[in-house]
Amino acid sequence: MREYLLVATVAAVVTYLVAVLAREAALRINAVAAVRDRDVHAIPIPYFGGIAMLAGLLAAYLVARNLPFLSTSNEVVFDDAGAVLLGGLIICAVGVVDDIFELDALTKFAGQVAAATVVVALGVQFYYLPLPGGGALTLDPVQAQLLSVFLVVLTVNAVNFVDGLDGLAAGVIGIGSGAYFIYAYILAAENGVTQAIAAALLTAALGVACLGFLAHNFFPARMFMGDSGSMLIGLVLSCSAISLLAQFQSGALTEGVAGARAGLVAPAFLPLILPVAMLLVPFVDLLLAVVRRTRAGRSPFSPDKLHLHHRLLEIGHSHRRAVLAMYMLAALVAFGSVVVSLFEGWRSLILVGVLAVVTLGATFVLPRWRPTMMH
């Protein structure tokens, strides 16, 4: 654990420092987010946060390779992590070009697929799908590769979609990465295998790199991550899930954790559903946006100011409180999924229930209650 803490610290510090340089570079070449009608920022903000986070991840990887414990792990750990970072380099480069020149949607999508394909070709892919009771559905190579690329591209675009308020995407992915690190670490420990696994290494670095970037990105933001950042962190998160699922046999996912509810679907599918679950809110927001715009006779891709984060502002949240409310929702889903899936007993259910009540109250009741108290 101490080496993971060191790796995470390196990721945070390097991200924070490189962000200063990246911000200056973005200003010099005019890679800035112009103010549009649907935006909430009032002045142009520089991009290139993705460059800073990629630097933090690369620094963490290099440090991990030279630590006494992590450096002696199975070479698959660094093979998987290296493949993910290579894909991250590709997708970050695509995002940088988009931040400067605004690529069309098809070109950007092609870049996402290319980055995901490189990672999958280097071995970070599904080999089976877990089934209830510890069974597994073996996939043929083509199915495995297509499914792997699909999940990566889906997550990349979901994270890109949630990046609508200062600090929102970085905070949500940072929280989710923390939950995923805890799950991966406990799974390895309870199965009696080394805790040096690629998923734990990647999520430890990713979660705290997001924290290092938040120092520049929380409201009022001094810089944005841009597509270079949102696509990067989406790729790293999804590939961490794929790597973890590939490393453990399906039985370990249902029976290998003390207190786990053996035979239930949730523990077996947690590596797959957690990245999607923590992005459930933006997924639902996206679906509602498509329905809303289509019913109004507009293109489903036409912009508006009716997304969830806009509605939180409308019901009385300040910018900071709206972001914190989204953080609470992300934490509820991410950590709640881990607790309920892995540990049985009424205490875990009560804990998650209390968190849900507090989160929903802070999100939807507090903005209406506070003005009344002020009068």
Residue pairs with C-beta under 8 A, 6 or more apart in sequence:
1 185
1 195
3 64
3 67
3 68
3 69
3 70
4 181
4 185
4 200
4 201
4 204
6 63
6 67
7 60
7 63
7 64
7 67
7 70
7 201
7 204
7 205
8 60
8 204
8 205
8 207
8 208
9 208
10 56
10 59
10 60
10 63
10 205
11 56
11 57
11 59
11 60
11 204
11 205
11 206
11 208
11 209
11 212
12 56
12 208
12 209
12 211
12 212
13 56
13 212
14 55
14 56
14 59
14 60
14 212
15 52
15 53
15 55
15 56
15 209
15 212
15 213
16 52
16 212
16 213
16 215
16 216
18 51
18 52
18 55
18 56
19 49
19 52
19 212
19 213
19 215
19 216
19 223
20 216
21 52
22 48
22 49
22 51
22 52
22 223
23 46
23 48
23 216
23 222
23 223
25 31
25 48
25 51
26 32
26 46
26 47
26 48
26 99
26 223
27 46
29 100
31 46
31 47
31 48
31 96
31 99
31 100
31 226
32 44
32 45
32 46
32 47
33 39
33 41
33 44
33 45
33 46
33 47
33 224
33 226
34 44
35 41
35 42
35 43
35 44
36 303
37 303
37 305
38 303
38 304
38 305
38 310
40 164
40 165
40 166
40 310
40 313
40 319
41 166
41 220
41 221
45 221
45 222
45 223
45 224
46 222
46 223
46 224
47 99
47 223
47 224
47 225
47 226
47 228
48 96
48 99
48 223
48 226
48 228
49 170
49 213
49 216
49 217
49 223
49 224
49 225
49 226
49 228
49 229
50 92
50 95
50 96
50 225
50 226
50 227
50 228
50 229
50 230
50 231
50 232
51 92
51 96
51 228
52 212
52 213
52 216
52 229
53 209
53 210
53 212
53 213
53 225
53 229
53 232
53 233
54 85
54 88
54 89
54 92
54 228
54 232
56 205
56 209
56 212
56 213
57 85
57 88
57 202
57 205
57 206
57 209
57 236
58 85
60 201
60 204
60 205
60 209
61 78
61 81
61 82
61 85
61 201
61 205
64 70
64 71
64 78
64 81
64 201
65 71
65 78
69 196
70 77
70 196
70 201
72 196
73 194
73 196
73 197
74 194
74 196
76 198
76 247
77 196
77 197
77 198
77 201
78 198
79 122
79 123
80 123
80 124
80 198
80 239
80 243
81 198
81 201
81 202
82 122
83 118
83 119
83 122
83 123
83 124
83 239
84 119
84 124
84 198
84 202
84 235
84 236
84 239
84 240
84 243
85 236
86 118
86 119
86 122
87 115
87 116
87 118
87 119
87 235
87 239
88 115
88 232
88 235
88 236
90 111
90 114
90 115
90 118
91 111
91 112
91 115
91 116
91 156
91 231
91 232
91 235
92 228
92 229
92 231
92 232
93 228
94 103
94 108
94 111
94 112
94 114
94 115
94 227
94 228
94 231
95 226
95 227
95 228
95 229
95 230
95 231
95 232
96 226
96 228
97 103
98 108
98 226
98 227
98 228
99 226
99 227
99 228
103 111
105 301
108 227
109 153
112 152
112 153
112 156
112 157
112 231
113 149
113 153
115 152
115 231
115 235
116 148
116 149
116 152
116 153
116 156
116 235
117 149
119 152
119 235
119 239
120 145
120 148
120 149
120 152
121 145
124 148
124 239
124 242
124 243
124 246
125 144
125 145
125 148
125 242
125 246
126 139
126 144
126 147
126 148
126 242
126 245
126 246
127 138
127 139
127 144
127 246
128 136
128 137
128 138
128 139
128 250
129 136
129 137
129 139
129 272
130 136
130 137
130 245
130 250
130 253
130 254
130 268
130 269
130 272
131 137
131 250
131 268
132 254
132 263
132 264
132 265
132 268
133 254
133 263
134 250
134 251
134 254
134 255
134 262
134 263
134 268
135 250
136 249
136 250
139 147
148 242
151 238
151 241
151 242
151 272
152 234
152 235
152 238
152 239
152 242
154 238
154 276
155 234
155 235
155 237
155 238
155 275
155 276
155 279
156 230
156 231
156 234
156 235
156 238
157 234
158 234
158 276
158 279
158 282
158 283
158 286
159 169
159 173
159 230
159 231
159 233
159 234
159 237
159 279
160 227
160 230
160 231
160 234
161 282
161 285
161 286
162 168
162 169
162 172
162 230
162 279
162 281
162 282
163 169
163 224
163 225
163 229
163 230
164 307
164 309
164 310
165 219
165 309
165 319
165 322
165 323
165 326
166 217
166 218
166 219
166 220
166 221
166 319
166 323
167 214
167 217
167 218
167 219
167 221
167 323
168 309
168 323
168 326
169 225
169 229
169 230
169 233
170 210
170 211
170 213
170 214
170 217
170 225
170 229
170 233
171 210
171 214
171 218
171 323
171 326
171 327
171 330
172 278
172 279
172 326
172 327
172 330
173 206
173 207
173 210
173 233
173 234
173 237
174 206
174 207
174 208
174 210
174 211
174 214
175 207
175 278
175 327
175 330
175 331
175 334
175 335
176 207
176 237
176 274
176 275
176 278
176 279
176 330
176 334
177 203
177 204
177 206
177 207
177 210
177 237
177 240
178 203
178 207
178 334
179 274
179 278
179 331
179 334
179 335
179 337
179 338
180 199
180 203
180 237
180 240
180 241
180 274
180 275
180 334
181 199
181 200
181 203
181 204
181 207
182 335
182 338
183 270
183 271
183 274
183 338
183 342
184 197
184 199
184 200
184 203
184 240
184 244
185 195
185 200
186 257
186 342
187 244
187 248
187 252
187 253
187 256
187 257
188 194
188 195
188 197
188 200
189 195
190 256
190 257
190 258
191 248
191 252
191 256
197 243
197 244
197 247
198 240
198 243
198 244
198 247
199 240
199 241
199 243
199 244
199 247
202 236
202 239
202 240
202 243
203 237
203 240
206 233
206 236
206 237
206 240
210 233
213 225
213 229
216 222
216 223
217 223
217 224
217 225
218 320
218 323
219 319
219 320
219 323
220 319
225 233
237 275
238 275
241 271
241 272
241 274
241 275
244 271
245 253
245 271
245 272
248 256
250 268
253 267
253 268
253 269
253 270
253 271
254 260
254 262
254 263
254 264
254 267
254 268
255 262
257 267
257 342
257 343
259 342
259 343
259 344
259 345
260 267
260 341
260 342
260 343
260 344
261 267
261 341
261 344
264 341
266 273
266 337
266 340
266 341
267 341
267 342
270 337
270 338
270 341
270 342
273 337
274 334
274 337
274 338
276 283
277 333
277 334
277 337
278 330
278 333
278 334
278 337
280 333
281 308
281 326
281 329
281 330
281 333
282 308
285 307
285 308
289 300
289 304
289 306
289 307
290 300
292 304
292 306
293 299
293 300
293 301
293 302
293 304
294 300
308 326
309 322
309 323
309 326
312 321
312 322
312 325
312 326
312 363
312 367
313 319
313 322
315 364
315 367
315 368
316 367
316 368
316 370
316 371
317 325
317 367
321 366
321 367
325 359
325 362
325 363
328 358
328 359
328 362
328 363
329 359
329 363
331 355
331 359
332 352
332 355
332 356
332 359
335 355
336 352
336 355
336 356
339 348
339 351
339 352
340 348
340 349
340 352
